[in-house]
Each structure stands twice: as C-alpha cells, then as structure tokens.
Amino acid sequence: MRAGSDAAAALLASRTDDGREAPVTLPRPAEPPPGTWVPTGNGEWTTAWLGFTRPILVPSTERFLPDGPDPLDSAAYAADFAEVELMGAATGSGRSAEDTALALFFNDNPPRQYQDAMRDRAVRHGMDIVASARMLAAATRPQPTPPSRAGARSTTPPTGAR
C-alpha cells in the first residue's frame, strides 16, 4: 500500500505546472483574411487546456499533429469545400439517412450520449428503477469544473475558416 501511495505522490508531483487547467483564450482578429480559422462562441473552450498540457507517456505530441490546411487556391481545398457544401446542406444534401443519424449522434455532448445509451439499455433489458439508478450512477460520475474554468460555460465547437 505504501508503494502505491508513493507512486501516486510522485505522479502528482511530476504534474505540477504541467499546463493543466491553464486558461486558454484564442485570438480573434477583427478582420480575418480569407482562409483564417476563427473560433466561434466566446473563444473559451471547456477543455482547451488539454492541448497545452505536458503529456505523461510520450515525450511530445508533435508527431500527432495534423498537417496545416490546404492553400485556398489548391484543388484539395476546392474538393473539400465542395464536399462540405454538398454534405452540410440542411436539406437536399448528399448525406444518407445513416450519415445524418451519425452526425446527429456525434453532435451531442458525451455525457448526454452516455445517458441516452444507458436509458436505452435499461428499457431494452427491462431493468427496474433500482438497477437503472445504479447503472446510471456508475456510468455518470460527477465531473467537477476546475476553479479556473468555473465561469467558462461555452461548449460551442469551432467552425471552419471565414
């Protein structure tokens, strides 16, 4: 038990000043040039600090970074733009019914997805109120808001370039 306590203490000490819960505000140019990505909402994301937190298991996350956006005058950008225009239309899009269902599912926030899945499971398996409550309690643990993020309520996802 002592070894576990020591290991936990060492891990916690190693995470001091690792960037966790650092406030992150993204700049918003007043007149962004074409192709500039601009965040929506209030610019404060609930967990944006995760991108600035020192990783534990790998020396750096740089090898996982995506390539930058394609130039606005490239064929790749034109193809991507046409696909978004076709698939993103509210009506008359190129999406199948399954594509739309998947998009709606993944558009919801994760806790709500879990709760919907648990309620569906409870109904499908004929679970009583006690079993359902226990399952939901086990699957939906409270996630405290870090004090530095308590005022940031926006979960508005970023949008594309303007």
C-alpha positions in Angstrom: 0.0 0.0 0.0 2.9 2.3 0.8 4.4 1.8 -2.7 1.1 2.8 -4.3 0.8 5.9 -2.1 4.4 6.8 -3.0 3.8 6.2 -6.7 0.7 8.4 -6.6 2.5 11.2 -4.8 5.4 11.1 -7.3 3.0 11.2 -10.2 1.1 14.2 -8.7 4.4 16.0 -8.0 5.5 15.4 -11.6 2.4 17.1 -12.9 2.9 20.4 -11.1 2.9 23.3 -13.5 2.2 20.9 -16.5 -0.2 23.3 -18.1 -3.3 21.5 -16.8 -6.3 23.9 -16.3 -4.4 26.8 -17.8 -6.8 29.5 -19.2 -6.7 29.4 -23.0 -8.2 32.3 -25.0 -7.8 32.2 -28.7 -7.1 35.4 -30.6 -9.9 36.8 -32.7 -8.7 39.1 -35.5 -11.2 41.9 -36.2 -11.0 41.4 -39.9 -9.5 38.0 -40.6 -8.1 37.4 -44.1 -9.7 34.7 -46.2 -8.8 31.2 -45.1 -8.1 32.2 -41.5 -9.6 29.9 -38.9 -11.7 31.8 -36.4 -13.2 30.3 -33.2 -16.9 30.7 -32.6 -18.7 31.4 -29.3 -16.8 33.3 -26.6 -13.4 31.8 -27.5 -13.2 29.9 -24.2 -13.4 26.2 -24.5 -14.2 23.9 -21.6 -11.1 21.7 -22.0 -8.8 23.6 -24.4 -6.0 23.5 -21.8 -5.6 19.8 -22.6 -3.9 20.8 -25.8 -1.3 22.6 -23.7 -0.8 20.0 -21.0 2.6 18.2 -20.9 1.9 14.6 -21.9 2.7 11.7 -19.5 3.5 8.8 -21.7 5.2 10.3 -24.7 7.9 13.0 -24.8 5.9 15.2 -27.2 2.6 15.2 -29.1 4.2 16.9 -32.1 4.3 13.7 -34.1 0.5 13.5 -33.8 -0.2 17.0 -35.2 -2.1 17.2 -38.5 -0.7 18.9 -41.5 -1.8 22.5 -41.9 -4.8 23.5 -44.0 -4.5 23.3 -47.8 -4.0 26.6 -49.6 -7.2 28.3 -50.7 -6.3 28.1 -54.3 -5.5 24.4 -54.3 -7.5 21.6 -55.9 -7.6 19.8 -52.5 -9.2 22.8 -50.8 -11.7 23.1 -53.7 -12.7 19.4 -53.3 -13.0 19.7 -49.6 -15.1 22.9 -49.9 -17.4 21.2 -52.4 -17.9 18.2 -50.2 -18.8 20.3 -47.2 -21.2 22.3 -49.3 -22.9 19.1 -50.5 -22.9 17.1 -47.3 -23.5 20.1 -45.0 -26.7 21.3 -46.6 -29.7 21.3 -44.3 -32.0 19.9 -47.0 -31.2 18.1 -50.2 -27.7 17.1 -49.1 -25.7 14.2 -50.4 -25.9 12.5 -46.9 -27.7 9.2 -46.5 -30.1 8.7 -43.6 -27.4 6.8 -41.8 -24.9 9.7 -42.3 -27.4 12.2 -40.8 -28.1 9.9 -37.9 -24.4 9.5 -37.2 -23.8 13.3 -37.5 -26.7 14.0 -35.0 -25.4 11.4 -32.6 -21.8 12.7 -32.6 -23.0 16.3 -32.4 -24.4 15.7 -28.9 -22.1 16.1 -25.8 -20.6 12.9 -24.4 -22.4 12.8 -21.0 -25.7 13.1 -22.8 -24.7 10.3 -25.2 -23.8 8.0 -22.3 -27.1 8.8 -20.5 -29.2 8.2 -23.7 -27.3 4.9 -24.2 -27.9 3.9 -20.6 -31.6 4.7 -20.7 -31.9 2.7 -23.9 -30.1 -0.2 -22.2 -32.4 0.0 -19.2 -35.5 -0.2 -21.4 -34.2 -3.0 -23.7 -33.2 -5.1 -20.7 -36.4 -4.4 -18.6 -34.3 -3.0 -15.8 -36.2 -1.9 -12.7 -35.7 1.6 -11.1 -33.1 0.4 -8.6 -30.9 -1.3 -11.3 -31.4 1.6 -13.6 -30.3 4.1 -11.0 -27.3 2.1 -10.1 -26.2 1.8 -13.7 -26.7 5.5 -14.4 -24.8 6.4 -11.2 -21.9 4.1 -12.1 -21.8 5.5 -15.7 -22.3 9.1 -14.9 -19.8 10.2 -12.4 -19.7 13.9 -11.5 -17.1 15.8 -13.4 -16.1 18.8 -11.3 -15.4 22.0 -13.1 -11.9 23.2 -12.3 -12.0 26.5 -10.4 -10.1 28.3 -13.2 -12.8 27.2 -15.7 -15.9 27.8 -13.5 -17.0 30.8 -15.4 -16.5 29.2 -18.9 -19.8 27.7 -19.9 -19.4 27.7 -23.7 -19.1 24.3 -25.3 -19.6 25.8 -28.8 -17.4 23.8 -31.2 -15.1 25.6 -33.5 -16.2 26.3 -37.0 -14.3 26.5 -40.2 -12.4 29.3 -41.9 -14.1 32.5 -42.7 
